Amino acid sequence: MDADRSYQALVSRDARFDGHFFVGVASTGIYCRPICRVRVPKRENCTFYASAAAAEGSGFRPCLRCRPELAPGHSPMDASSQLAQRVALALQAGELDEGLEAIAVRFGVSERHLRRVFAAEFGVAPIEFLQTQRLLTAKRLLTDTGLPLAEVAWASGFTSLRRFNALFHDRYHLKPSDLRKDRKNLGAAEGFRFRLPFRPPYDGARMLGFLGLRAIPGLESFDGSTYRRTIALTVRGKRFQGWVAASFLPATSALEVVVSPSLGPAIPQVLARLSHLFDLGGQPDAVAASLGPLAEAHPGVRVPGVMDGFEIAVRAVLGQQVTVKAARTLAMRVLDAFGDPVETPFEELRRTFPSPERIATLPPEALGALGILRTRSATIKAIARAMAEKELRLEPGVNVEATIHALLQLPGIGDWTAQYIAMRALAWPDAFIPTDHGVRSALPGLSTAEIKAWAESWRPWRAYAVMHLWASLEDA
């Protein structure tokens, strides 16, 4: 890291660097985000770290004012550190509780290699990173919710309340209950409320418009300012379902979200999925520098992610060679026929999207009865079986090349569908769809080969180029 450049970013409180580094202050023993509003420390007292875990590993405690646990994340792809970023994403989402050996096996590398690349990227070993992530998650839940301490410990990944209390005190010199003083029991009935920051600029209106246009009745709703939807997920063997709501707070560069009380024990995973859905870890400066004039007309365009990888795979298949409206109608039929009922305070939200296990067990004619073509029914069933049997994972952090290859081996999956799934489910910022009708319309007169050649200059952010090309058509 360039210490002098980092210090200048700290002095100017440059939001572009928020989450890219943390500063440990020797005179206070505290580490902060570069946007912290406290008095800027002297240069000789500052040490800069690539991650919160590295700062804590050097003995610094998190600032209670700028709250390092709220810093935006990173895009899941960095040209020099793809593996480390994939592992970090899975750790941050609370999806990896195994030891280093099991983590290395899951990502297809040796323990030694994993430890080396992770330390080069974040300054610590994966297990230390995971421990810091758990503590910061607990700190967030203690500050922003009224969950009982035992539930906070469980939701943060700890298997023992005693271990949680001891580690929290050892690392932060605080008791967990100290963060609860003079605070009300937040989120008891109306839902848990959080603010998820992002790096500006961010075109929130375009993002909400994209999601609202494709909203499946019964699963999602959009009233012009707030996006709502149901969600079901399994965390450490337990199934949870409920609802979430999201709206933008442009003045604070944050997304305000409300999570239903029923999802309390799964809050870290829900927040990770919301961050993915809204691409809150996007790096607009890096994207703009790569895309050049293409990005100038629509600053802050992001790539919409998903809350459920299987759901977007089904929707992608249903959307093959049909309009958005037709695909949404077919998806609604699948939801009504096979989704699970869920209780919400919103009349328009009534079911969660069916799981791959549910679809995999359906008789061959079940999807066809909904008006879905036989070939597409077979494709959806093939995806469901692969995911139910854990042969296919559609989520950020997986090996992108291997996953795209696996998708292409399934019947009815071509390059368009595989790249679209990679763009949205895998959060792969370099996914590209040269045969897409919208892309071809935005680049008239160019052949597919010429479009591919033209797009080489947009690497590694070609998925953002797709969104900018679609935006140019919307504005035409």
C-alpha positions, 0 to 999 in steps of 0.5 A, a space after each residue: 500500500 502507498 502510505 502517503 497516498 492513503 494518508 492524503 485520502 484520510 485527510 480529505 476523507 475521500 469516500 472512494 477509498 472507503 473499504 479499500 484500507 483501514 488506518 490504525 492510530 498508535 496514539 489511541 489504539 483504534 483503527 478507522 475507515 478513511 472517512 471517519 469524522 474524528 480529528 485527523 491523526 498525525 501522519 507519524 501515528 498512522 499505519 495503513 492496513 488492507 483489511 480490518 482483520 490485519 488492523 485487529 491482528 496488529 492490536 487495534 480496536 474498531 472505532 465506535 464512531 465510524 464503525 469499520 464493520 459498515 465499510 463497503 465491500 469489494 467487487 468479487 474480481 480483482 485481476 491479481 487476486 481472484 482466489 483471495 477475493 472469492 474466499 473472502 466473499 464466502 467468509 463475509 457471507 457467513 458461508 464457510 465455517 470449516 477449517 483451512 483444509 476444508 476451505 482449500 478443498 472447496 476452492 480446489 487449491 492447497 492450504 499453502 497456496 490459499 494462505 499465501 494468496 490470502 495473506 498477500 491480499 488481506 495481510 492475514 490468514 483466512 482463519 484470522 479474517 473469519 474471526 475478525 468478520 465474526 466479531 465485526 458482525 456481532 458488533 453490528 448486531 449488538 449495535 443495531 438490533 435487540 437480538 438476545 446475546 445468545 442469538 447474536 453469538 449464533 448468528 455471527 458464527 460462534 458455537 459457544 456464548 462463553 467463547 464469544 464473550 471471551 473473544 469479544 472482551 479480549 479483542 475489544 476490551 469491552 463486554 458485548 452488553 456494553 454496546 447495549 447501554 442506553 439503547 432501545 430494543 431495536 427491531 422487535 416487531 417492525 423489523 430490523 433496520 440497517 444502513 448499507 453504505 456504497 461508494 458514490 456515484 450510484 444510480 439508485 433510480 435506475 437500479 430500482 427501475 430494473 428490479 421493479 420492471 422484472 418484479 414477480 407478483 407475489 414474490 416482489 413489489 416496487 412502489 416507486 421508491 421501495 423495493 420489497 421481496 420475500 426470501 428463504 435461506 438455510 443457515 447452518 442447517 436451519 431454514 428461515 423465511 421472511 421479507 426484506 425492504 430496501 430504499 436509497 438514501 442518496 444524501 448518506 450514500 447508503 441503502 436503507 433496508 428493513 429485515 423481517 423479525 423472522 430472519 433475525 438469526 440469519 441477518 448476516 447472510 441476508 445483508 450479504 445477499 442484499 449487498 450482492 443484489 444491489 452491487 454495493 461493493 461496486 467500484 465506480 471509479 475503476 469502472 469509469 476509468 476502464 469504460 471511458 466515454 461509454 460510462 460518462 452518460 450514465 454515472 453510477 450504473 451498477 450490475 443488479 445481482 440476486 437474492 437467490 441463484 437458483 431463482 435467477 437461473 430459472 428466470 434466465 431460462 424462462 426469458 430465453 427469446 421472449 419479452 420481459 413481461 412474458 418471462 415474468 408471467 411464467 415465473 409467477 406461475 412457477 411461484 404460485 404452483 410450487 413456492 412456499 407460503 410466507 407471512 408478511 405485512 404486505 398483501 402483495 407478498 405471499 410466497 418464497 421462490 421454490 428451492 431446487 430440491 422442490 423443483 428437482 422432485 417434480 414429475 416431468 409434466 409439472 412445469 409443462 402444465 404451466 405453459 413452459 416449453 418442454 425443452 425449457 422445462 428439461 433445462 430447469 429440471 437439470 439445473 435444479 438437480 445439479 444444485 440439489 445434489 451440490 454439483 452446481 453452486 450459483 453464488 458469489 465466490 465460486 470458481 467462475 470459469 468452472 461454473 460457466 463450463 458446468 452450465 454449458 454442459 446442461 441441456 438448453 444452456 447456451 452462452 447467453 444464458 450462462 453469461 447472464 447467470 454469471 453476471 447476476 448470480 456469480 457477481 462476475 463483473 467481466 461477464 459479457 453477452 455479445 449476442 444479446 439483442 440489447 447489446 447488438 442494438 446499442 452497437 449497430 452495424 457490428 458483427 458478433 466478432 467485432 463486438 467481442 473485439 471492441 469489448 476487450 478494452 472494457 475488461 475487466 468490467 464488461 458486465 458494467 459495459 452491458 448495463 451501460 449499453 442497455 441504459 443507452 437504449 432506455 434513454 434513446 
